Amino acid sequence: MWVTRAEDSSPGLPSKHAVQLLKAIAQLRTGDFSGIGVVFYEDLAQLPHLQLTDDKLDPDATELPGGGLESRLAGISVMSSPLHDGFHFVDARFWQLTHLAQFISPPIPRDAGQRFHGTGARLMAAVLASLLPGISCVGVVSHEGEVRLFKG
């Protein structure tokens, strides 16, 4: 697994685009930015996930206002947005936003306690999800603007 921070360069086309997107989101963040997690995938079959919004809101990723992908994601990653929680999914093959506000529950490997260290549920979920087949990489932007990208 490799991890990159905002100042690092990234090998691989999906990873390179992912870092560029995450850096752009970090630059667009406002004072009430809550942070964001983005799963870049080719196949979601191995990643258990569940919609986090209530019955009154059925978000359609294709109908988000705000221009480019980075603007749309930054716009919903504020505490006042009902879509700020969880992970958002981008199909890495077509570079399309497909899912919003998803709870993810990646399996925990037996040796996870020895292999992975860190704090925060979003960060650990990103690390574990990045290990799954079909997941290109998983990125996180903290509320302070720190960018991390995980690739299993």
N, C-alpha and C positions, 0 to 999 in steps of 0.2 A: 504494500500500500504506500502511496506517496501523498504527501500533503503539501500544498503550496499556500503561501500567504500572498497578499496583494502585490508585493514588490517582486515576487519571483516570476519567472517565465514558466510556461507549461507546455510539455510535449503533447502531441496528439491534437487532431482537429476539433473534436467535440470539447475536449478540455480547454483548448485555447479559446474557443468561443465562450465557454462557460466562464472562464476567468474574466474575459472582457465584459461580459454581461454583469457579473457580480461587482466588478470595479465600478461600472457605470451606475449601478444601483447604490453603491456606497457613496458615490459623489452626489447623487440626487436626494439622499436622505435628509429629512427635516428633523426638527427638535423632538417630535413625538414618534420618530422611527422606532419600531419595536424589534427590528432585526428580521431576518428572513432565512428560510431554508428552501433550496431548490434541488429537486431530483431531476437529473438529465438521464433519460432512459431510452432504450430501444425496445424493451419488453418488460411489462410490469407483472408478469405471471408469478414471479417469486417474491414480490414485495406486498405483504398484507397492508392494506390501507383502507381508511374509512373517512367519509366526509364529516367535517367538524361543525358545519353550520346547522342551525336549527331548521325545523320544518318550514318556516316562513321564508327561508332563503334557499333557493336552488341555484347556486352560481354557475354561470356559463362562461368559461374561460375565453371564448371567442368574442364575447360582447363587452369586455372590459374597455372603458374609455381611457384615453390618455396617450395615444400615439404609439411609440415604439414599445417593445417588450420591456425594456428597462424602466421606462416611465410608468407603464401599467403596473409592474410589480412593485416599484417604489411607492406608487400611489395607494396600494392596498396594504402596505406594510407599516401602517400607523395604528396606534392604539384605538383610534376612533372607528376604524374599519372593522366590520364583522368578519372580514376575510384575512385578518392579520395573523391568525394563529396557524400552526401546523406548517406543512410543506406544500409547495406548489410544484407541479410536474411539467417538464418541457420534453417533448419528443425530440430526441437528439438527431433523428434522421431527417425531420422536416423543419426543425427549429420552430415548433409551435407549442404554445401554452395549452395544455389539455386538461389539467385538473387544478383546482384551487382549494386551499385550506384543508389539507389532508392529514389525518393522524396516520403515522406510519408505525408499523410494529415489526421491524426486521428481527429475524431469529438471532439469538445470542450464542455465539460459538462456545464450546466447552472451555476453551482456554482464553476467553475474553479477559478475564481478570489479570492474566499475565501479559497479554498482548496490547491492551488498550488502557490508556489512562487519560483522564480529563474530567472536567466538570460540566454540568449542564445537560439536560435531556435532549435538547436540539442537537448539540454537538455529538453526543454519543449515538443518537439515532442516525445522524448523517454518516458517521464512521461505519456503523454496522450495515446500513443500507448499501453503502458503496461496495461492499463485499459480494453482493448478490449478482447472479447471472442476469444479464439484461439491463443492468444499471451501468451507464457509462461513467458517471461520476455524480457526486452530491456536493453542493456548495452551500456555504453559510456566510451571511454577512451579519456581524454582531451589531447591536445598537450603537456601538462606538465607531462602526465603519470598518472593522477588521474583517478581511476576506480570507476564508479557508475553503479549500477544495480537496475532497477526498476521492481517491480512485483505488478500488480494491485490486 
